């Protein structure tokens, strides 16, 4: 029976190097998998004349310094644009969803981790993610665990992603955890796209309305102003007001106002980067009518979905709360989660401090309390997340239905206000002639 040498990792991520007897390479893979080992490299070391001798599950090319070799090849082959994209191209949520789903499917099917990463690296469209995956694969080949390799690319793989992968490695259920990650990111992507779609329509209509209003005031109205002056008739007060506004918009003062607005936006953006500024602005947004309610539901849905996914994957509760706090995206929710984390560390319950916070609805607090009492916290959190996903969808559809006629009326009102101001003097002159 042929002998196969292998390199593999156990459930704790430790590297194992030994040999195994098997009829062929597929039987060797199966035998190692049944022992709880993730195959990194597998090849036959005897009976070179057998057809199995040339089969390997992973081919490694020894390089004295892989990073240096990669950099040398990049300098020769990659154009400037590709180098630029490797540094600055964003890795979107959609890219991460596709990668997570494919990685989970391949690992669940028993494909060796390095081979799976090699396939994903070749077919990934995002250049920056492709480079990161190549470096992750290189780190694993040199003895790192998957979570440690991902941790060196925190700009792409956030703490939530790394914590779940580490929990999956520790529990020997990496394939299940990756599958949960893919589902979680798909839900998160769907929710994000839904909210963005709802915001796109009013923003576009508002920009078009302001642009039309500005163009009519600064381009069309001045043409009519010359006609009004040649008629020598007294202009109505409303038309004079529009002409005054038009003159102001075409003056140097308007440039000063634009600079002032741009400076205010820049200052507000920088203030939002501070802890107090982010909390103040997020709190103000949560109190905005209609929109604040949607943002609160989105925050609660994200919290329950993330927290439930982490705890179900085996991440300790305190660590899960820390990850949720950092990935919440809302400073008000993050402060509430911090209070929950402090109470849990002191031996308290999760639902207690949640009930004291104004951001968590009573229903959420009660569901969490029931989950703690029955030991079904993960299931309760996922049910709450599903409920609030539906709530967000309903609220977004309602907001879109409300905004559509409102924006049309606003746009028509802006255009109509200028048209009335332009034709009012003509009606006045006609009435005097008659």
Buried (B, 14 or more C-beta within 10 A) or exposed (E): EBEBBBBBBBBEBEBBEEEBEBEBBEBBBEBBBEEEBBBBBBBBEEEEEEEBBEBBBBEEEEEEEBEEEBEEEEEEEBEEEEEEBBEEBEBEBBBBBBBBBBBBBBBEEBBBBBBBBBBBBEEBEBBBBBBBBBBBBBBBBEEBBBBBBBBBBEEBBBBBBBBBBBBBBBBBBBBBBBBBBBBBBBBBBEBBEBBEEBBEBBEEBBEEBEEBBBEBBBEBBEEBBEEBEEEEBEBBEEBBEBBEBBBEBEEEEBEEEEEEEEEEEEEEEEEBEEEEBBBBBBBEBBEEEEBBBBBBBBBBBBBBBBBBBBBBBBBEBEBBBBBBBEBBBBBBBBBBBBBBBEBBEEEEBBBBBBBEBEBBBEEBBBBBBEBBEEEBBBBBBBBBBBBBBEBBBEBBEEBBEEBEEEBEEBBEEBBEBBEBBBEBBBEBBEEEEE
